[in-house]
Amino acid sequence: MGGLLMNQYYNNNEYEILDNGVQCCSPRYPLAQAPGSEWQNMNYQDVMNTSVGREYQAVQQVNVGEAVGAALGILTTILKAVNPTLGTAAGVISSIFGFLWKRFGTDPQAQWKQFMEAVEYLVSQKITDAVRSKAVSELEGVQRAVELYQEAANAWNMNPDNAAAKERIRRQYTSTNTVIEYAMPSFRVGSFEVPLLTVYAQAANLHLLLLRDAVKFGAGWGFSPTEVEDNYTRLQARTAEYTNHCTNTYDKGLKQAYDLAPNPTDYNKYPYLNPYSKDPIYGKYYTAPVDWNLFNDFRRDMTLMVLDIVAVWPTYNPRLYNNPNGVQIQLSREVYSTVYGRGWSNNSTVDAIESTLVRPPHLVTELTKLTFDERNLYEAETVPVAFRKVTNTLHYVGSSTTWEQSFSATPVGSLKAVHNVLATDIGNLALSLGAVPLGFSFYNKNDQHITTVGYSGGWWNGIPKDEGSNQNSHHLSYVAALETQTTAGWFPTYPVPLLGEWGFGWQHNSLKYTNRLVTNQINQLPAVKASALVNHARVSKGTTGTGGNIIELVNPNCGFIFNFYAEPENPQGQAFNIRIRYSATVPGKLNIRHLESGKEFMNTPRDFKGTTTGTNWIPKFQEYQYLDLGPIVLRTGMNYGFKIELASGQLVSIDKIEFLPF
C-alpha cells in the first residue's frame, strides 16, 4: 500500500515514506503522539449495559493531542509548584495562565476552543453556535477578570502592608470571583455537558485556585475572620460540586463514546488499515479494535484532560495542606494507548479486548522487563515476522519479588529468537504496521532510542508530552496481546497463529516505584502502592477524583502492607504526622501495626467514623474524610511499614496515605 501514514489524532506532522514492502513510516520529528485515558467511576460492563444504540458519524479530525498536551502542561506545572509560587497570591494562577490564554496568535480563546473541538471529536457531538459563542464570551470575561486579579495580587505581594494594595486586592478578588461564579453555568449547558467538559474542568480549576488564595491570604488582605470562613466554606462546597459534575459527566460521555459505531474502512481516519480492513477473510476482524479504540480514546483523553486535574483539587485546601513547599502528589491510574492489529474469531469482540488488554484494578506495579518470543515463519507466510508470546516482568512497590504476566498464541512452529528489553525507562514506542504489528521501537523519556524488536517502527503510540516539555509525560507499564491468524503455504494455503492485536498501558511520571518520603513536603502516597494485600482485602476502581484505584477492606482482619522509608540528614531522624484519606459505610476500628525491617513492634488502634451509608456504595467527594494515625520518627538506613487491618466495621475504602513532616 502507498500513501502517508499518520496518527489518527494528528494532521500536522510530517513523515517519510519507506518503500520496503512493509507498511510503516519514520517520523521526521519523533514526538510522543498518541493521547491516552482510563475511566474511573464505571466499568466497561456498566457502560455497555446502559448504551442505547450505535451511531457512526465521520468527523473531521482535530488535533486532540495538542489539547491533551496543554492539559498535561497545566497538570505538571501544578504538581511541581513550590515556593515562591505557592507562597504568593495568584502564584499558581499566573503559572498556568499562559497555557489557557496563549501569549501569541490572534485569538486569545484558541486554547479553550481547541478543548471544545477535542471532545466534540471524541464523542462526535457538535456544540451549537449559540452555546459555543456564549461560552467563548464568558471565557473572555474570565480572562480579563483574572488578569486584573493578577495585577492586584502582584501589587499586594510587593507591598503587603500597604492599605491601598489591600483594598485593591480585596475589591478585585470579589469582582473576579463574581465573574467566574456567573460564567460557570455557561460551561455546563444542558445536552452539551460532555463536549464542554474540559472547558468546565479547567475553568473550575481556576476558580478553586482563586478561592484557595482567599483562604490562604485573605486575613492578610484585610478580610474579617467571618469573610475568610465564608470563602473556606465556598472552597469546600465548590470543590465537591465541581468534582461531582466532572465525574458524573465523564461517565455520561463514556456512554456516548460506546454508542459510536466503528467504520474500519474510513481510511481518512484510519489510513493504517488500508487495504487490510477490506480483506475478504481477515477484514472483519479489524472492526472490534476500532470499536474499542473509540471508547478508549474518550476514556484515556478525558482522564488526561479532566480526571487528572480533578484528583489534585483536594490539595487546594490550605488548612489541610499547609506545607510551604507543597505536596508531592502521585497519580497511580493507568491509561491505554491505541490498540493496533486484529484478533480472530474467538476473541474479536470489544469485551475480549477489554478483558485481555486492560488490567483489572490492581496494586501499583513496576514493569522491569519485556520478553518477546519470535517464531520461525512457515513457507510463504504472509507476514515477515511473527511473535507468539510476550511476557511482562513486574513487581509491587516495596517488594523485591518479581512475577510474570504473559500473553501467548497457540504454540506452533519453532522458536526463532527471544528478545529481552529492559523496560524501566520506556517513555515512548513506535510500531511497524502491516496487517498486524510487525515490530516495536522503544525510546526513553528523552526519546532516545533504546532498542527495536522486529521491524523498526514509525507509528508512534505513546502519550503526548506536556506542552512546552521535551520529555515524555508517561512511561510504559504493561503490554498485552491477542491471538490472530495469518496465511501460509502456496496451494493449498493454511492458517497459522500469532500475536496480532497489541495494547500498551502507561503510567504518569509523577508515580514513583518506591515509597521514599521527602522531608520538606507533604508526601501523598496512593494506598495502592502497598506491597501486599492480606486476608481478602481487594483493589477496586477509583471513585470521584481519586487519581487511581483504591484499597477496600471488606471484613475484619483483612488489610494490606505498606512499606516506606526516608533519608533525613538529621541523624536523630525526621518526624512525620500520618493520616489516611478514607470512606466508610459505618463506624469501626483499624489496627495500625507498625513494622520495622518487616517485624511488628507496635499496634496503635484507631477508631474511624462512618462517612456514608447505602447499598451500591460509591462515595462522593464529600464522603471522603481524614483519619490521623499519629506521629512517627524515621531514620536513615531503616525500612519501615504498616500493616493496616480492619478490626471492626464493614466496608472501608482507603485512597491515600499522607506523611506530613514537622
Secondary structure per residue as TSV (DSSP state, phi and psi in degrees):
chain	resnum	aa	ss	phi	psi
A	1	M	-	360.0	142.5
A	2	G	-	-102.1	-177.8
A	3	G	S	110.5	169.7
A	4	L	-	-96.6	132.3
A	5	L	-	-99.5	142.3
A	6	M	-	-149.5	155.4
A	7	N	-	-62.0	140.9
A	8	Q	T	-63.4	-16.0
A	9	Y	T	-92.6	-7.1
A	10	Y	-	-124.6	140.3
A	11	N	S	-132.6	21.1
A	12	N	S	-134.6	18.5
A	13	N	-	-108.7	147.1
A	14	E	-	-100.5	143.2
A	15	Y	E	-132.0	150.7
A	16	E	E	-95.9	136.4
A	17	I	E	-90.4	129.7
A	18	L	-	-104.4	122.5
A	19	D	-	-101.9	80.0
A	20	N	S	-126.0	16.8
A	21	G	S	85.6	-8.1
A	22	V	S	-118.4	133.5
A	23	Q	-	-72.6	105.1
A	24	C	-	-159.5	173.0
A	25	C	E	-151.1	161.7
A	26	S	E	-125.4	119.0
A	27	P	E	-74.2	139.0
A	28	R	S	-72.2	-31.2
A	29	Y	S	-121.7	89.1
A	30	P	-	-73.7	100.1
A	31	L	-	-119.2	150.8
A	32	A	-	-66.3	124.0
A	33	Q	-	-128.8	-3.3
A	34	A	-	-102.6	115.1
A	35	P	-	-58.8	162.2
A	36	G	-	-144.0	139.6
A	37	S	B	-159.2	163.5
A	38	E	-	-139.4	147.8
A	39	W	-	-81.2	160.0
A	40	Q	S	-124.7	-33.7
A	41	N	S	-95.2	-15.8
A	42	M	-	-133.1	149.0
A	43	N	-	-95.3	172.5
A	44	Y	H	-60.7	-40.2
A	45	Q	H	-63.4	-37.1
A	46	D	H	-57.0	-45.7
A	47	V	H	-67.5	-45.2
A	48	M	H	-59.9	-40.3
A	49	N	H	-70.6	-19.7
A	50	T	H	-103.8	3.3
A	51	S	-	-77.8	150.5
A	52	V	-	-119.4	7.6
A	53	G	-	149.3	165.4
A	54	R	-	-113.8	138.5
A	55	E	B	-138.0	128.9
A	56	Y	-	-104.6	134.0
A	57	Q	-	-142.1	119.0
A	58	A	-	-71.7	122.4
A	59	V	-	-118.7	135.9
A	60	Q	-	-60.6	133.7
A	61	Q	-	-67.6	142.2
A	62	V	-	-125.5	165.1
A	63	N	-	-85.7	79.3
A	64	V	H	-59.6	-35.9
A	65	G	H	-59.6	-36.9
A	66	E	H	-66.9	-39.7
A	67	A	H	-63.4	-43.3
A	68	V	H	-63.4	-42.3
A	69	G	H	-60.8	-39.6
A	70	A	H	-64.4	-43.9
A	71	A	H	-63.6	-40.1
A	72	L	H	-65.6	-36.0
A	73	G	H	-63.0	-41.5
A	74	I	H	-62.6	-47.2
A	75	L	H	-58.9	-49.4
A	76	T	H	-64.1	-38.6
A	77	T	H	-60.1	-41.6
A	78	I	H	-69.9	-41.6
A	79	L	H	-62.5	-31.5
A	80	K	T	-93.8	0.3
A	81	A	-	-65.0	129.7
A	82	V	-	-137.9	-173.4
A	83	N	T	-67.0	144.7
A	84	P	T	-86.0	-4.0
A	85	T	T	-57.1	-46.0
A	86	L	T	-71.7	-22.6
A	87	G	T	-96.8	8.6
A	88	T	S	-123.7	144.2
A	89	A	T	-61.5	135.7
A	90	A	T	66.5	11.3
A	91	G	H	-62.0	-50.4
A	92	V	H	-70.4	-40.8
A	93	I	H	-58.1	-45.2
A	94	S	H	-63.8	-32.7
A	95	S	H	-71.2	-24.2
A	96	I	H	-107.8	-6.7
A	97	F	H	-57.6	-40.7
A	98	G	H	-67.6	-21.3
A	99	F	H	-71.8	-35.0
A	100	L	H	-87.5	-37.9
A	101	W	S	-123.9	98.4
A	102	K	-	-63.2	146.7
A	103	R	S	-90.0	10.1
A	104	F	S	-137.0	166.3
A	105	G	S	89.5	171.8
A	106	T	S	-99.3	-10.7
A	107	D	-	-119.8	101.4
A	108	P	T	-60.9	-23.3
A	109	Q	T	-93.4	12.6
A	110	A	H	-60.4	-38.8
A	111	Q	H	-65.5	-40.7
A	112	W	H	-65.2	-39.2
A	113	K	H	-64.8	-38.0
A	114	Q	H	-64.9	-37.6
A	115	F	H	-58.2	-44.6
A	116	M	H	-63.0	-48.0
A	117	E	H	-62.5	-35.6
A	118	A	H	-62.4	-45.9
A	119	V	H	-74.9	-34.0
A	120	E	H	-53.8	-44.1
A	121	Y	H	-65.0	-41.8
A	122	L	H	-67.0	-31.6
A	123	V	H	-114.3	4.4
A	124	S	T	52.8	47.5
A	125	Q	-	-133.9	120.9
A	126	K	-	-86.8	141.3
A	127	I	-	-82.2	136.5
A	128	T	-	-65.6	156.7
A	129	D	H	-59.5	-38.3
A	130	A	H	-66.2	-44.6
A	131	V	H	-66.8	-41.8
A	132	R	H	-63.1	-46.4
A	133	S	H	-62.2	-40.5
A	134	K	H	-63.4	-45.1
A	135	A	H	-62.8	-43.9
A	136	V	H	-65.0	-39.7
A	137	S	H	-62.7	-42.2
A	138	E	H	-64.8	-37.6
A	139	L	H	-65.8	-34.6
A	140	E	H	-63.8	-40.1
A	141	G	H	-65.4	-40.9
A	142	V	H	-62.2	-43.3
A	143	Q	H	-55.2	-49.6
A	144	R	H	-65.8	-39.7
A	145	A	H	-66.4	-39.9
A	146	V	H	-69.2	-36.9
A	147	E	H	-61.4	-43.5
A	148	L	H	-64.5	-37.6
A	149	Y	H	-64.9	-41.9
A	150	Q	H	-61.2	-39.7
A	151	E	H	-63.7	-44.9
A	152	A	H	-65.5	-39.2
A	153	A	H	-64.9	-41.6
A	154	N	H	-61.3	-41.0
A	155	A	H	-63.6	-41.8
A	156	W	H	-70.2	-40.2
A	157	N	H	-57.7	-37.2
A	158	M	H	-78.0	-24.2
A	159	N	-	-146.1	71.2
A	160	P	T	-68.7	-13.7
A	161	D	T	-98.3	-1.8
A	162	N	-	-76.7	125.6
A	163	A	H	-62.6	-39.7
A	164	A	H	-66.6	-39.2
A	165	A	H	-65.2	-38.5
A	166	K	H	-63.5	-46.5
A	167	E	H	-61.7	-42.4
A	168	R	H	-61.9	-46.3
A	169	I	H	-73.8	-32.3
A	170	R	H	-61.4	-47.0
A	171	R	H	-64.8	-43.5
A	172	Q	H	-73.3	-36.1
A	173	Y	H	-58.1	-47.5
A	174	T	H	-60.2	-42.4
A	175	S	H	-66.4	-45.1
A	176	T	H	-65.4	-40.9
A	177	N	H	-60.8	-41.2
A	178	T	H	-63.8	-42.7
A	179	V	H	-60.9	-45.1
A	180	I	H	-69.6	-41.9
A	181	E	H	-56.8	-41.7
A	182	Y	H	-69.3	-34.3
A	183	A	H	-78.9	-29.9
A	184	M	G	-55.3	-40.1
A	185	P	G	-59.9	-24.2
A	186	S	G	-72.9	-9.9
A	187	F	G	-103.8	9.6
A	188	R	S	-140.5	42.5
A	189	V	-	-64.0	136.1
A	190	G	T	-52.3	139.0
A	191	S	T	76.6	-10.9
A	192	F	-	-124.7	17.1
A	193	E	T	-59.3	-37.9
A	194	V	T	-69.2	-55.7
A	195	P	T	-65.2	-17.6
A	196	L	T	-91.3	0.2
A	197	L	H	-64.4	-41.8
A	198	T	H	-64.0	-40.6
A	199	V	H	-60.1	-45.4
A	200	Y	H	-59.4	-47.5
A	201	A	H	-64.0	-41.9
A	202	Q	H	-72.5	-34.7
A	203	A	H	-68.2	-40.9
A	204	A	H	-61.4	-38.7
A	205	N	H	-60.4	-43.4
A	206	L	H	-60.2	-44.5
A	207	H	H	-63.7	-42.8
A	208	L	H	-66.1	-36.3
A	209	L	H	-65.8	-36.4
A	210	L	H	-64.7	-46.3
A	211	L	H	-63.7	-37.4
A	212	R	H	-57.3	-44.3
A	213	D	H	-59.1	-42.5
A	214	A	H	-64.6	-35.6
A	215	V	H	-73.7	-42.4
A	216	K	H	-73.4	-39.8
A	217	F	H	-114.3	-3.5
A	218	G	H	-56.6	-40.1
A	219	A	H	-62.4	-39.4
A	220	G	H	-67.8	-25.8
A	221	W	H	-76.7	-16.6
A	222	G	T	105.7	8.3
A	223	F	-	-69.0	146.5
A	224	S	-	-72.9	161.2
A	225	P	H	-54.9	-36.6
A	226	T	H	-64.9	-41.9
A	227	E	H	-66.0	-40.1
A	228	V	H	-63.3	-42.1
A	229	E	H	-65.4	-38.1
A	230	D	H	-60.6	-41.7
A	231	N	H	-68.1	-34.4
A	232	Y	H	-66.4	-42.4
A	233	T	H	-61.3	-41.2
A	234	R	H	-67.0	-39.2
A	235	L	H	-59.5	-45.4
A	236	Q	H	-64.8	-43.4
A	237	A	H	-66.0	-44.0
A	238	R	H	-70.2	-34.8
A	239	T	H	-60.8	-45.1
A	240	A	H	-65.2	-45.8
A	241	E	H	-61.1	-48.4
A	242	Y	H	-68.8	-38.2
A	243	T	H	-63.3	-47.9
A	244	N	H	-65.6	-38.8
A	245	H	H	-63.8	-45.3
A	246	C	H	-62.9	-44.6
A	247	T	H	-71.5	-38.9
A	248	N	H	-66.6	-41.4
A	249	T	H	-70.5	-35.1
A	250	Y	H	-58.7	-45.3
A	251	D	H	-60.3	-41.1
A	252	K	H	-62.3	-40.7
A	253	G	H	-65.6	-33.5
A	254	L	H	-58.6	-40.0
A	255	K	H	-65.5	-41.5
A	256	Q	H	-62.4	-42.0
A	257	A	H	-65.8	-36.6
A	258	Y	H	-65.2	-32.2
A	259	D	T	-78.2	-3.2
A	260	L	B	-73.9	132.4
A	261	A	-	-91.5	137.6
A	262	P	-	-78.6	149.7
A	263	N	-	-138.2	84.9
A	264	P	T	-68.8	-6.0
A	265	T	T	-97.7	8.6
A	266	D	-	-81.4	89.8
A	267	Y	T	-78.6	-11.2
A	268	N	T	-68.5	-39.6
A	269	K	T	-86.0	-34.3
A	270	Y	-	-126.3	67.1
A	271	P	G	-62.4	-24.9
A	272	Y	G	-71.1	-11.8
A	273	L	G	-90.9	-5.5
A	274	N	T	-83.9	120.5
A	275	P	T	-103.9	13.3
A	276	Y	G	-63.3	-34.5
A	277	S	G	-72.0	-5.2
A	278	K	G	-105.3	8.1
A	279	D	-	-62.1	132.4
A	280	P	T	-65.2	-22.3
A	281	I	T	-100.6	-50.4
A	282	Y	T	-98.7	-12.2
A	283	G	G	-57.2	-38.4
A	284	K	G	-66.1	-18.5
A	285	Y	G	-82.8	-0.2
A	286	Y	G	-88.1	-11.5
A	287	T	H	-66.5	-45.8
A	288	A	H	-61.6	-46.8
A	289	P	H	-64.2	-36.5
A	290	V	H	-63.7	-41.5
A	291	D	H	-61.1	-48.2
A	292	W	H	-62.5	-39.7
A	293	N	H	-61.7	-36.6
A	294	L	H	-59.0	-43.8
A	295	F	H	-69.1	-46.9
A	296	N	H	-69.7	-30.7
A	297	D	H	-56.6	-45.7
A	298	F	H	-66.5	-47.2
A	299	R	H	-56.0	-45.3
A	300	R	H	-71.7	-54.3
A	301	D	H	-68.9	-31.4
A	302	M	H	-79.8	-22.5
A	303	T	I	-63.3	-44.8
A	304	L	I	-71.7	-34.1
A	305	M	I	-92.2	-21.9
A	306	V	I	-127.5	-62.1
A	307	L	I	-65.0	-32.3
A	308	D	H	-63.7	-44.2
A	309	I	H	-70.9	-33.4
A	310	V	H	-60.4	-38.3
A	311	A	H	-64.7	-20.3
A	312	V	H	-86.3	-21.6
A	313	W	G	-56.3	-36.9
A	314	P	G	-56.9	-27.5
A	315	T	G	-77.8	-3.1
A	316	Y	G	-78.2	-7.1
A	317	N	-	-76.4	105.6
A	318	P	T	-72.8	-10.2
A	319	R	T	-85.3	-28.2
A	320	L	T	-91.3	-31.0
A	321	Y	S	-123.4	81.8
A	322	N	-	-111.3	11.9
A	323	N	-	-69.1	130.0
A	324	P	T	-62.7	-21.6
A	325	N	T	-95.7	4.6
A	326	G	-	87.8	-157.6
A	327	V	E	-125.8	134.1
A	328	Q	E	-87.9	104.9
A	329	I	-	-102.1	139.2
A	330	Q	-	-128.8	122.7
A	331	L	-	-90.5	123.5
A	332	S	-	-102.4	-2.0
A	333	R	-	-65.1	155.6
A	334	E	E	-117.6	131.5
A	335	V	E	-117.2	159.3
A	336	Y	E	-124.5	128.7
A	337	S	-	-81.6	-178.8
A	338	T	-	-60.7	136.5
A	339	V	-	-84.4	134.9
A	340	Y	E	-124.2	150.5
A	341	G	E	106.4	-157.7
A	342	R	-	-147.5	155.5
A	343	G	-	-97.0	-149.1
A	344	W	-	-142.9	-174.9
A	345	S	T	-61.4	-27.5
A	346	N	T	-92.5	-2.2
A	347	N	T	-145.0	13.8
A	348	S	-	-91.4	60.9
A	349	T	S	-136.3	159.5
A	350	V	H	-62.7	-38.2
A	351	D	H	-60.7	-42.7
A	352	A	H	-65.3	-40.4
A	353	I	H	-63.8	-47.0
A	354	E	H	-61.3	-45.2
A	355	S	H	-73.6	-22.5
A	356	T	H	-96.5	-45.8
A	357	L	H	-86.6	-23.3
A	358	V	S	-105.0	124.8
A	359	R	-	-71.7	141.9
A	360	P	-	-67.3	166.8
A	361	P	S	-50.9	134.7
A	362	H	-	-152.1	160.7
A	363	L	-	-64.0	153.1
A	364	V	-	-61.0	133.8
A	365	T	E	-125.3	151.6
A	366	E	E	-104.9	132.4
A	367	L	E	-85.5	116.9
A	368	T	E	-103.8	-28.4
A	369	K	E	-153.2	145.7
A	370	L	E	-117.1	139.5
A	371	T	E	-126.8	125.0
A	372	F	E	-112.3	123.4
A	373	D	E	-96.5	118.0
A	374	E	E	-104.8	130.2
A	375	R	E	-98.8	162.0
A	376	N	-	-70.2	149.4
A	377	L	-	-83.0	151.7
A	378	Y	-	-83.4	166.5
A	379	E	T	-62.2	129.7
A	380	A	T	60.3	27.3
A	381	E	-	-65.8	142.2
A	382	T	S	-86.7	12.0
A	383	V	S	-125.7	150.0
A	384	P	S	-86.4	-10.6
A	385	V	-	-152.0	144.1
A	386	A	E	-137.1	123.8
A	387	F	E	-101.2	136.8
A	388	R	E	-115.2	-7.3
A	389	K	E	-159.6	142.1
A	390	V	E	-132.2	136.9
A	391	T	E	-127.1	128.3
A	392	N	E	-93.7	129.6
A	393	T	E	-102.4	122.2
A	394	L	E	-130.9	160.6
A	395	H	E	-149.9	155.3
A	396	Y	E	-81.8	158.9
A	397	V	T	-64.5	133.4
A	398	G	T	79.5	6.9
A	399	S	-	-125.4	136.0
A	400	S	-	-91.8	-4.0
A	401	T	-	-82.6	123.4
A	402	T	E	-98.3	158.4
A	403	W	E	-146.2	166.6
A	404	E	E	-119.7	145.7
A	405	Q	E	-128.7	117.9
A	406	S	E	-118.7	156.3
A	407	F	E	-133.0	127.3
A	408	S	E	-130.8	148.7
A	409	A	-	-91.3	166.5
A	410	T	-	-54.4	125.3
A	411	P	-	-74.7	93.2
A	412	V	-	-120.0	160.1
A	413	G	S	73.6	175.3
A	414	S	-	-99.1	154.4
A	415	L	E	-75.7	127.7
A	416	K	E	-93.0	-45.7
A	417	A	E	-160.1	152.3
A	418	V	E	-116.1	122.2
A	419	H	E	-107.5	117.5
A	420	N	E	-102.6	131.9
A	421	V	E	-125.6	119.8
A	422	L	E	-65.8	123.8
A	423	A	-	-116.6	14.8
A	424	T	T	-79.0	-11.2
A	425	D	T	-139.0	43.5
A	426	I	-	-93.0	112.8
A	427	G	-	-105.1	-7.2
A	428	N	E	-165.6	157.7
A	429	L	E	-149.1	158.1
A	430	A	E	-130.9	138.5
A	431	L	E	-104.8	144.1
A	432	S	E	-93.1	120.9
A	433	L	E	-111.8	128.7
A	434	G	S	-125.4	-134.9
A	435	A	S	-62.6	-30.8
A	436	V	S	-137.7	165.4
A	437	P	E	-59.8	132.9
A	438	L	E	-113.3	-2.5
A	439	G	E	178.0	163.7
A	440	F	E	-138.8	124.7
A	441	S	E	-106.3	124.7
A	442	F	E	-105.8	141.6
A	443	Y	E	-131.8	153.2
A	444	N	-	-85.8	-171.3
A	445	K	T	-64.5	-20.8
A	446	N	T	-99.3	13.5
A	447	D	-	63.3	27.9
A	448	Q	-	-87.4	134.5
A	449	H	E	-65.5	132.2
A	450	I	E	-97.4	-58.2
A	451	T	E	-167.7	166.6
A	452	T	E	-128.1	136.3
A	453	V	E	-113.6	124.2
A	454	G	E	77.1	-144.4
A	455	Y	S	-75.3	146.6
A	456	S	-	-66.1	132.2
A	457	G	-	-100.4	153.9
A	458	G	-	-136.4	4.4
A	459	W	E	-99.0	100.7
A	460	W	E	-70.1	136.1
A	461	N	-	-140.5	38.9
A	462	G	S	-98.9	-156.8
A	463	I	-	-110.0	145.6
A	464	P	-	-57.5	152.5
A	465	K	-	-73.5	157.8
A	466	D	-	-60.9	139.8
A	467	E	T	-57.1	129.6
A	468	G	T	87.7	-0.4
A	469	S	-	-109.7	147.4
A	470	N	S	-96.4	-2.1
A	471	Q	S	-104.2	149.9
A	472	N	-	-67.7	147.3
A	473	S	S	-88.0	-17.3
A	474	H	E	-132.3	169.7
A	475	H	E	-133.7	149.5
A	476	L	E	-65.9	133.6
A	477	S	E	-124.4	-11.8
A	478	Y	E	-169.5	144.3
A	479	V	E	-133.0	135.1
A	480	A	E	-139.1	159.0
A	481	A	E	-152.7	153.7
A	482	L	E	-116.8	152.1
A	483	E	E	-77.2	146.5
A	484	T	E	-138.4	-171.5
A	485	Q	E	-132.3	153.0
A	486	T	E	-131.0	177.7
A	487	T	E	-108.4	140.3
A	488	A	E	-132.5	169.3
A	489	G	-	88.2	160.8
A	490	W	S	-92.5	-70.0
A	491	F	S	-157.4	123.9
A	492	P	S	-78.2	152.2
A	493	T	-	-84.0	163.7
A	494	Y	E	-148.4	150.4
A	495	P	E	-82.9	146.1
A	496	V	E	-134.7	142.4
A	497	P	E	-85.8	155.4
A	498	L	E	-164.1	168.2
A	499	L	E	-79.5	122.0
A	500	G	E	-127.7	-6.0
A	501	E	E	-132.1	119.6
A	502	W	E	-121.8	138.7
A	503	G	E	-130.8	153.9
A	504	F	E	-137.3	128.7
A	505	G	E	-99.9	148.4
A	506	W	E	-137.1	145.2
A	507	Q	E	-122.1	149.6
A	508	H	E	-68.9	147.4
A	509	N	T	-69.9	-10.9
A	510	S	T	-68.2	-21.9
A	511	L	-	-79.1	124.3
A	512	K	-	-107.0	152.7
A	513	Y	S	-100.6	20.4
A	514	T	S	-131.1	163.0
A	515	N	-	-106.4	54.3
A	516	R	E	-82.0	124.4
A	517	L	E	-89.8	134.9
A	518	V	-	-86.7	154.6
A	519	T	S	-101.6	-0.9
A	520	N	S	-118.1	3.4
A	521	Q	S	-136.4	162.3
A	522	I	E	-70.1	131.0
A	523	N	E	-98.3	112.7
A	524	Q	E	-106.5	109.0
A	525	L	E	-112.7	127.9
A	526	P	E	-59.9	137.0
A	527	A	G	-60.0	-28.0
A	528	V	G	-72.9	4.1
A	529	K	G	-85.4	16.5
A	530	A	-	-64.7	158.4
A	531	S	S	-93.9	-17.1
A	532	A	E	-164.0	149.7
A	533	L	E	-100.8	149.8
A	534	V	E	-128.7	132.7
A	535	N	T	53.1	54.4
A	536	H	T	74.1	15.0
A	537	A	-	-61.2	155.5
A	538	R	E	-140.7	159.1
A	539	V	E	-102.1	132.2
A	540	S	E	-124.8	159.8
A	541	K	-	-63.5	145.2
A	542	G	-	-66.3	158.8
A	543	T	-	-130.2	149.3
A	544	T	S	36.6	62.8
A	545	G	S	78.2	35.6
A	546	T	-	-85.3	-13.3
A	547	G	S	75.3	13.1
A	548	G	S	162.0	-171.1
A	549	N	-	-75.9	168.3
A	550	I	E	-128.8	160.9
A	551	I	E	-100.7	132.6
A	552	E	E	-112.2	130.1
A	553	L	E	-102.0	118.0
A	554	V	-	-109.8	-13.5
A	555	N	S	-158.0	160.3
A	556	P	T	-55.1	143.3
A	557	N	T	80.2	-7.9
A	558	C	-	-83.9	152.0
A	559	G	E	-174.0	-157.4
A	560	F	E	-154.9	159.1
A	561	I	E	-108.1	128.8
A	562	F	E	-127.1	111.8
A	563	N	E	-97.9	148.2
A	564	F	E	-159.7	166.5
A	565	Y	E	-159.3	167.2
A	566	A	E	-140.6	162.4
A	567	E	-	-130.7	64.2
A	568	P	-	-68.4	148.1
A	569	E	S	-72.7	-31.2
A	570	N	S	-70.3	122.5
A	571	P	T	-63.8	-19.6
A	572	Q	T	-77.7	-8.8
A	573	G	-	98.6	178.9
A	574	Q	E	-124.5	131.2
A	575	A	E	-89.6	140.7
A	576	F	E	-132.4	140.1
A	577	N	E	-88.1	143.4
A	578	I	E	-122.5	139.6
A	579	R	E	-147.0	159.9
A	580	I	E	-121.1	150.2
A	581	R	E	-101.4	122.7
A	582	Y	E	-145.8	165.6
A	583	S	E	-132.0	150.1
A	584	A	E	-148.6	142.7
A	585	T	S	-76.0	-33.7
A	586	V	S	-141.2	163.1
A	587	P	-	-63.3	158.4
A	588	G	E	-174.3	-160.9
A	589	K	E	-139.6	140.3
A	590	L	E	-109.4	141.1
A	591	N	E	-94.3	123.2
A	592	I	E	-106.2	95.9
A	593	R	E	-91.0	115.4
A	594	H	E	-80.8	133.9
A	595	L	E	-118.2	141.4
A	596	E	E	-133.8	118.0
A	597	S	T	54.5	37.0
A	598	G	T	85.1	-3.7
A	599	K	E	-110.6	136.0
A	600	E	E	-74.1	133.5
A	601	F	E	-127.7	-5.0
A	602	M	E	-166.4	145.1
A	603	N	E	-122.8	126.1
A	604	T	-	-121.8	92.7
A	605	P	-	-61.7	146.5
A	606	R	E	-135.5	125.5
A	607	D	E	-78.7	142.0
A	608	F	E	-128.3	155.7
A	609	K	-	-90.2	152.5
A	610	G	-	-72.8	141.3
A	611	T	-	-112.5	-19.5
A	612	T	-	-162.6	162.3
A	613	T	-	-137.9	166.2
A	614	G	-	128.4	161.2
A	615	T	S	-85.2	165.8
A	616	N	S	49.2	47.2
A	617	W	-	-68.5	116.4
A	618	I	-	-129.3	106.7
A	619	P	-	-67.2	139.6
A	620	K	-	-84.2	172.3
A	621	F	G	-53.4	-47.2
A	622	Q	G	-72.1	-7.2
A	623	E	G	-95.4	6.1
A	624	Y	-	-93.4	135.7
A	625	Q	E	-131.4	177.1
A	626	Y	E	-114.3	139.9
A	627	L	E	-123.8	119.2
A	628	D	E	-74.8	132.6
A	629	L	E	-103.6	-4.7
A	630	G	E	98.2	179.4
A	631	P	E	-88.7	161.4
A	632	I	E	-151.3	148.7
A	633	V	E	-113.0	125.0
A	634	L	E	-111.4	140.2
A	635	R	-	-120.5	151.8
A	636	T	T	-62.5	140.3
A	637	G	T	89.1	-2.0
A	638	M	-	-110.8	144.1
A	639	N	-	-104.3	127.1
A	640	Y	E	-117.5	167.3
A	641	G	E	-170.8	169.0
A	642	F	E	-123.6	145.4
A	643	K	E	-112.9	104.6
A	644	I	E	-96.3	119.3
A	645	E	E	-123.3	148.0
A	646	L	E	-82.9	114.4
A	647	A	E	-86.8	-39.1
A	648	S	E	-154.9	156.7
A	649	G	-	121.0	-167.7
A	650	Q	S	-120.1	-113.5
A	651	L	-	-87.8	122.1
A	652	V	E	-124.2	128.3
A	653	S	E	-108.4	130.3
A	654	I	E	-115.0	121.1
A	655	D	E	-94.8	-55.3
A	656	K	E	-133.6	153.5
A	657	I	E	-119.1	126.4
A	658	E	E	-119.9	136.7
A	659	F	E	-118.2	117.2
A	660	L	E	-109.4	108.6
A	661	P	E	-68.2	145.1
A	662	F	-	-147.5	360.0
